[in-house]
Amino acid sequence: GENVEQHPSTLSVQEGDSAVIKCTYSDSASNYFPWYKQELGKRPQLIIDIRSNVGEKKDQRIAVTLNKTAKHFSLHITETQPEDSAVYFCADSGNTGKLIFGQGTTLQVKP
Amino acid sequence: NAGVTQTPKFRILKIGQSMTLQCTQDMNHNYMYWYRQDPGMGLKLIYYSVGAGITDKGEVPNGYNVSRSTTEDFPLRLELAAPSQTSVYFCASSPTGGRLTEAFFGQGTRLTVV
């Protein structure tokens, strides 16, 4: 969990479009891949996560995909709504428990 | 359950003053973390603890100290406040160190150093 790269840093979409955010990690021992959402002035909260024995997980309009070979995982939001506007973070703790967050992606959904 | 509780919520410090940010959790989590979040920026790990009596440096530890004498409490100490320490500070806890389960955050402490 020493290095987590997240892209893009900002993302602007029209309401109803899809949004994709990608994270790359470096620790091959990593086996848990969470995504957090932080609304303005609030604390980060988990929205979806995936474990290394699964390639994809969906929860209504959000999904996470994992490619362990390439060491990256992605957040997919379909049919975006204005309330999806927030900052999204991926995170990784590798095998140590040292929980490191990606740089964050500010998503703006335009009505 | 209260979850993770941070105090105070807001604080203004003068340069050179000291203070302790308090964090307590009632979920019996082994792992606890302190992060700082500068305006418009991400979460940077300051210090973390894998259990009572054990602490370790994160990404940005300079200017801070921590202790973990009990499972529940993980205070963050600023000894000589500097303007660069103006930030929002989040405490978090996790039962497994962020592995296989989520981390739970406190509501944050907004610190301004003038």
Interface residues (C-beta under 8 A of the other chain):
Chain A: G1 N31 Y32 P34 R43 P44 Q45 L46 D49 R51 F89 A91 D92 S93 N95 T96 G97 K98 L99 I100 F101 G102 Q103 G104 T106
Chain B: Y31 Y33 Y35 G40 M41 G42 L43 L45 Y48 V50 D56 G58 E59 F90 A92 S94 T96 G97 G98 R99 L100 T101 E102 A103 F105 G106 Q107 G108
